[in-house]
Every structure is written in structure tokens, then in C-alpha cells.
């Protein structure tokens, strides 16, 4: 290290540099991290590439102490590349946490859902009326991750506040740990957005984006009356595609499957369309297994 450090110092003194620049470079050579790097790598560094070495050392020293806009969120590190000193940049903890968050939000997409669903955990899900649903959730995760072939999702039916939506979120979080991506949406809100999309000709694009999700969760289906167009041209198209492609689909509803079929048979004009409702429910039953969730309303528990 001494020889290389001395040669760098001599090189700086031999150049026609401003006093301020020479002072900064000499300060960089006295930096403990620089000295440690030169000592550990002196045998690997080309002593003839002094100009490049000096520039890299100064870049490291400067960004270490005064991060620029370009390097903000990253920390510099001196490395040896092809016997030359270079500077590499690595994400700091804040940047790594941000990248993890971005990966998570890409892998678990929430559409019009409360953000606290991201905190849902299977370990926190239990209590009276929930054990069967929890067991079926664990079975799905195990089968999906460890067995080939189509694995149906779950149709969680039950009263308000029994934890259906929470369980969906907990399943999605557990799947994400295994690099399985989920899209979870509040279906009544999605239906309104689809109607609004007619004027912008974006219906097809939105349906295509949703229908191909690796795991799709439709929350609160049946909560509002559904037009024939939403039922047949939106929901029906999504479910038909997922059935053809054997893509697991989850549902939550205050209705049982039988009750949902009756609900879907009446359109917004009060007309009965039992055949079309039956067609939708055939797809729902293929894509998911019904699980009744019971227990007290926990929505307002603290």
C-alpha cells in the first residue's frame, strides 16, 4: 500500500493541478477506507494506471462524503476491475427497503382495497368459525406450491365482518413469499370503474389486464346489483378466460354460491335471467371451492 500510495501522491504533485483539487485528492488518499482498500489490493492494481486510479479514488471519496443527485440512495465502493481501480455503487438500506416495497406492491396488487390488507397474516387468523377456512387456505397454498395441475381457489361466504377479506389478504401475502403474484380487487368498485371506462374505450384493456393475473381475488362479489353487461361482458369474460387457462380464482361474498346465483339472475331492471346466471356460476364453481366462514363480526373490534 505504501508504494502505491506514494506513487499516487507523487503523480498528483507532478501534475499541473489547482491547489484546491490537489488538496482534495490528497485528502482522499488519507481516507481510512481508501488506505484499507489500497493495502488489501496493492498486488492486484496496475501501478501504471495512476490517472485512472486517482480519478476513481477521488470519485469514491467525494460521493462517500457528499452524495450527488445521481448517486443518492446508493453508497460507493472501490473495486478492482481488470487491474484498475473503479467505483461501484450499491443500494443503501433505505433504497433496498424501497425496492423491496416496490417488488411487493407489484407482486401483490391491490385495486380499491384498504391498504391494511397488506398486513394480513395467516398466523393472526383464528378463532371461532374460522378454523375450516384457515385449513382450506393452508391446503390451497400447499397444493398450489407443491403439486402440478390446476388447484381451485376458495369462495369464502359469510356474514359481514367474519374475516373473509382479511383471509384473502393473508393468503396473498403467504403466496408472495414464494414469488406467486396476486391481484386483489373490490369487485363492486371495479364494476363502477368499468362502466366509466366505456367513454374512454379502455374496457378491453382493463379486462385483459385483470383476467391474466396469476392469482385473482374478487372481493365482495354480489354486494351490489349487477347489470347484465357487467355480469356477462366483464365478469363472464374474465371467468371464462381463467377457466380455460386453469388460473386459480378467489371470491368473497355475503352470499353462498346458491344465493349468489339467485342474485345474478335478476338484472338491474328487475328482469330474470336464470340461464345467464347459471352460466356464470358454473365458472365460479369450477374456479373455486365454497367455504362458509362463521363467527362474530370483528370489524369494529379494537
C-alpha positions as CSV (number, residue, x, y, z in Angstrom):
1,X,0.0,0.0,0.0
2,X,2.8,2.4,0.9
3,X,4.4,2.1,-2.6
4,X,1.2,2.6,-4.5
5,X,0.0,5.4,-2.2
6,X,3.4,7.1,-2.5
7,X,3.3,6.8,-6.3
8,X,-0.2,8.2,-6.4
9,X,0.9,11.2,-4.2
10,X,3.9,11.8,-6.4
11,X,1.7,11.6,-9.5
12,X,-0.6,14.3,-8.1
13,X,2.3,16.5,-7.2
14,X,3.8,16.2,-10.7
15,X,0.6,17.4,-12.4
16,X,-0.4,20.9,-13.0
17,X,-3.4,20.8,-10.7
18,X,-5.1,23.6,-8.8
19,X,-4.2,23.8,-5.1
20,X,-7.8,23.0,-4.1
21,X,-8.0,19.9,-6.4
22,X,-4.6,18.7,-5.1
23,X,-5.7,19.2,-1.6
24,X,-8.9,17.2,-2.2
25,X,-7.1,14.3,-3.8
26,X,-4.5,14.2,-1.0
27,X,-7.4,14.1,1.5
28,X,-8.9,11.2,-0.4
29,X,-5.7,9.3,-0.2
30,X,-5.7,9.7,3.6
31,X,-9.3,8.4,3.9
32,X,-9.2,5.2,6.1
33,X,-11.4,3.3,3.6
34,X,-9.1,4.3,0.7
35,X,-6.0,3.3,2.6
36,X,-7.5,-0.1,3.7
37,X,-8.5,-0.8,0.0
38,X,-5.0,0.1,-1.3
39,X,-3.4,-2.1,1.3
40,X,-5.6,-5.1,0.6
41,X,-5.4,-4.8,-3.2
42,X,-2.0,-3.4,-3.9
43,X,-0.9,-6.6,-5.7
44,X,-3.9,-6.5,-8.0
45,X,-3.8,-2.9,-9.1
46,X,-1.9,-1.7,-12.1
47,X,0.6,1.0,-10.8
48,X,0.9,2.4,-14.3
49,X,-2.8,3.5,-14.5
50,X,-2.3,6.3,-12.0
51,X,-4.5,8.8,-13.7
52,X,-7.5,6.5,-13.7
53,X,-6.7,5.4,-10.1
54,X,-6.6,8.9,-8.9
55,X,-9.8,9.9,-10.6
56,X,-11.6,6.8,-9.2
57,X,-10.3,7.4,-5.7
58,X,-11.5,11.0,-5.8
59,X,-14.9,10.0,-7.1
60,X,-15.3,7.5,-4.3
61,X,-14.1,9.9,-1.6
62,X,-16.3,12.7,-2.9
63,X,-19.5,10.6,-3.2
64,X,-18.9,9.0,0.1
65,X,-18.9,12.3,1.9
66,X,-21.2,14.3,-0.4
67,X,-23.7,12.1,-2.3
68,X,-24.7,13.6,-5.7
69,X,-28.2,13.6,-7.1
70,X,-27.1,10.7,-9.4
71,X,-25.8,8.6,-6.5
72,X,-28.4,9.5,-3.9
73,X,-29.7,6.3,-2.3
74,X,-26.5,4.4,-3.1
75,X,-23.2,4.1,-1.5
76,X,-19.8,4.0,-3.4
77,X,-17.3,1.2,-3.0
78,X,-13.9,0.8,-4.5
79,X,-13.3,-2.3,-6.6
80,X,-10.6,-3.8,-8.8
81,X,-11.6,-4.4,-12.3
82,X,-9.1,-5.7,-14.9
83,X,-6.3,-4.4,-12.5
84,X,-7.7,-0.9,-12.5
85,X,-9.4,0.9,-9.6
86,X,-13.1,1.6,-10.3
87,X,-16.1,2.8,-8.2
88,X,-19.2,0.6,-7.9
89,X,-22.5,1.8,-6.4
90,X,-24.7,-0.3,-4.2
91,X,-28.1,0.5,-2.8
92,X,-28.2,1.6,0.8
93,X,-30.7,0.2,3.3
94,X,-33.3,2.8,2.6
95,X,-33.1,2.1,-1.2
96,X,-33.2,-1.7,-0.6
97,X,-36.2,-1.3,1.6
98,X,-37.9,0.8,-1.1
99,X,-37.1,-1.7,-3.8
100,X,-38.5,-4.5,-1.7
101,X,-41.6,-2.5,-1.2
102,X,-42.0,-1.8,-4.9
103,X,-41.5,-5.5,-5.6
104,X,-44.1,-6.4,-3.0
105,X,-46.6,-3.9,-4.4
106,X,-46.0,-5.3,-7.9
107,X,-46.4,-8.9,-6.6
108,X,-49.5,-8.2,-4.5
109,X,-51.6,-5.7,-6.4
110,X,-54.5,-4.0,-4.5
111,X,-57.3,-2.4,-6.5
112,X,-59.6,-0.3,-4.4
113,X,-58.8,-2.3,-1.3
114,X,-57.8,-1.0,2.2
115,X,-54.0,-0.8,2.5
116,X,-54.0,-2.5,5.8
117,X,-54.8,-5.8,4.0
118,X,-51.1,-5.8,3.2
119,X,-50.5,-6.5,7.0
120,X,-52.7,-9.6,7.0
121,X,-51.1,-12.8,8.3
122,X,-52.3,-16.3,8.5
123,X,-50.7,-16.6,12.0
124,X,-53.2,-13.9,13.2
125,X,-56.2,-15.6,11.7
126,X,-58.1,-17.8,14.0
127,X,-61.0,-18.0,16.4
128,X,-64.5,-19.4,16.4
129,X,-65.9,-20.2,12.9
130,X,-62.6,-19.6,11.1
131,X,-60.7,-22.9,11.5
132,X,-62.3,-24.6,8.5
133,X,-61.5,-21.6,6.3
134,X,-57.9,-21.4,7.6
135,X,-57.4,-25.1,7.0
136,X,-58.7,-24.8,3.4
137,X,-56.4,-21.8,2.9
138,X,-53.3,-23.7,4.1
139,X,-54.3,-26.7,1.9
140,X,-54.6,-24.4,-1.2
141,X,-51.2,-22.9,-0.6
142,X,-49.5,-26.3,-0.1
143,X,-51.2,-27.8,-3.1
144,X,-50.5,-24.8,-5.4
145,X,-46.8,-24.6,-4.4
146,X,-46.1,-28.3,-4.3
147,X,-48.3,-30.0,-6.8
148,X,-48.7,-29.8,-10.6
149,X,-52.1,-29.3,-12.1
150,X,-55.0,-26.9,-11.6
151,X,-55.8,-26.0,-8.0
152,X,-59.1,-24.2,-7.5
153,X,-59.2,-21.1,-5.3
154,X,-61.7,-20.5,-2.5
155,X,-65.1,-19.0,-2.4
156,X,-65.4,-17.5,1.1
157,X,-69.0,-17.0,2.0
158,X,-70.2,-15.5,5.3
159,X,-71.7,-12.5,7.1
160,X,-70.2,-9.1,7.4
161,X,-67.0,-8.8,9.5
162,X,-66.2,-12.5,9.9
163,X,-62.8,-12.1,8.3
164,X,-63.2,-13.1,4.6
165,X,-61.3,-10.2,3.1
166,X,-58.6,-10.5,5.8
167,X,-58.1,-14.2,5.0
168,X,-57.7,-13.4,1.3
169,X,-55.0,-10.8,2.1
170,X,-53.2,-13.3,4.3
171,X,-53.2,-15.9,1.6
172,X,-51.9,-13.4,-0.9
173,X,-49.1,-12.4,1.5
174,X,-48.1,-16.0,2.0
175,X,-48.1,-16.7,-1.7
176,X,-45.9,-13.6,-2.3
177,X,-43.2,-15.1,0.0
178,X,-43.0,-17.9,-2.6
179,X,-42.9,-15.5,-5.6
180,X,-46.5,-16.0,-6.5
181,X,-48.2,-12.8,-7.7
182,X,-51.8,-11.9,-6.7
183,X,-54.2,-9.2,-7.8
184,X,-57.0,-8.4,-5.3
185,X,-59.8,-6.1,-6.2
186,X,-63.0,-4.8,-4.7
187,X,-65.4,-6.0,-7.3
188,X,-68.3,-3.5,-6.8
189,X,-65.9,-0.6,-7.2
190,X,-64.3,-2.3,-10.2
191,X,-67.7,-2.6,-11.8
192,X,-68.3,1.1,-11.5
193,X,-64.9,1.8,-13.0
194,X,-65.6,-0.4,-15.9
195,X,-68.8,1.5,-16.7
196,X,-66.8,4.7,-16.6
197,X,-64.3,3.2,-19.0
198,X,-66.8,2.8,-21.8
199,X,-66.4,6.5,-22.7
200,X,-62.6,6.2,-22.9
201,X,-62.6,2.9,-24.9
202,X,-60.4,1.3,-22.2
203,X,-62.7,-1.6,-21.2
204,X,-60.9,-4.2,-23.1
205,X,-57.5,-3.2,-21.9
206,X,-58.6,-3.3,-18.3
207,X,-60.3,-6.7,-18.6
208,X,-57.3,-8.1,-20.3
209,X,-55.0,-6.8,-17.5
210,X,-57.2,-8.5,-14.9
211,X,-58.1,-11.7,-16.5
212,X,-54.5,-12.9,-16.8
213,X,-53.4,-12.4,-13.2
214,X,-51.6,-15.4,-11.7
215,X,-53.9,-15.4,-8.8
216,X,-57.1,-13.3,-8.9
217,X,-59.2,-12.4,-5.8
218,X,-62.6,-10.8,-6.3
219,X,-63.7,-9.3,-3.0
220,X,-67.3,-8.6,-2.0
221,X,-68.9,-10.0,-5.1
222,X,-72.7,-9.7,-5.1
223,X,-72.6,-6.7,-2.7
224,X,-74.4,-4.5,-5.4
225,X,-76.9,-5.3,-8.0
226,X,-75.1,-6.1,-11.3
227,X,-76.1,-5.0,-14.8
228,X,-76.3,-7.7,-17.5
229,X,-73.3,-6.0,-19.2
230,X,-71.1,-6.2,-16.1
231,X,-72.2,-9.8,-15.4
232,X,-71.8,-11.2,-18.9
233,X,-69.3,-9.0,-20.8
234,X,-66.9,-8.2,-17.9
235,X,-67.2,-10.8,-15.1
236,X,-68.2,-13.6,-17.6
237,X,-65.2,-12.8,-19.9
238,X,-62.8,-12.7,-17.0
239,X,-64.0,-16.0,-15.6
240,X,-64.2,-17.8,-18.9
241,X,-60.6,-16.9,-19.7
242,X,-59.4,-18.1,-16.3
243,X,-61.4,-21.3,-16.6
244,X,-59.8,-22.0,-20.0
245,X,-56.3,-21.2,-18.6
246,X,-56.8,-23.0,-15.3
247,X,-55.9,-19.9,-13.3
248,X,-57.0,-20.1,-9.6
249,X,-59.6,-17.5,-8.6
250,X,-60.8,-16.5,-5.1
251,X,-64.0,-14.8,-4.2
252,X,-65.5,-13.4,-1.0
253,X,-69.2,-12.7,-0.7
254,X,-72.0,-12.3,1.9
255,X,-73.9,-14.8,-0.3
256,X,-73.4,-18.5,-0.6
257,X,-72.9,-19.8,-4.1
258,X,-76.6,-20.7,-4.3
259,X,-77.6,-17.3,-3.1
260,X,-75.3,-15.6,-5.5
261,X,-76.8,-17.4,-8.4
262,X,-80.2,-16.1,-7.5
263,X,-78.8,-12.6,-7.1
264,X,-77.1,-12.7,-10.5
265,X,-80.4,-13.9,-12.1
266,X,-82.0,-10.6,-11.5
267,X,-80.6,-7.7,-13.5
268,X,-80.8,-4.0,-12.7
269,X,-84.1,-3.7,-14.5
270,X,-85.6,-6.4,-12.4
271,X,-85.7,-8.9,-15.2
272,X,-85.0,-12.6,-14.5
273,X,-82.1,-14.2,-16.5
274,X,-81.5,-17.5,-14.8
275,X,-79.7,-19.2,-17.7
276,X,-77.1,-16.4,-17.8
277,X,-76.7,-16.5,-14.0
278,X,-76.2,-20.3,-14.2
279,X,-73.5,-19.9,-16.8
280,X,-71.6,-17.5,-14.5
281,X,-71.9,-19.8,-11.6
282,X,-70.7,-22.8,-13.5
283,X,-67.4,-20.9,-14.0
284,X,-67.3,-19.8,-10.3
285,X,-67.8,-23.4,-9.2
286,X,-65.0,-24.6,-11.5
287,X,-62.6,-22.0,-10.3
288,X,-63.2,-22.2,-6.6
289,X,-64.4,-24.3,-3.7
290,X,-67.0,-22.9,-1.4
291,X,-66.1,-22.4,2.3
292,X,-68.6,-21.0,4.8
293,X,-66.9,-18.6,7.3
294,X,-68.8,-18.0,10.5
295,X,-68.2,-16.3,13.8
296,X,-68.8,-12.9,15.4
297,X,-68.5,-9.6,13.5
298,X,-64.9,-8.5,14.3
299,X,-64.9,-5.4,12.0
300,X,-65.2,-3.0,14.9
301,X,-63.1,-4.9,17.4
302,X,-60.0,-3.0,18.7
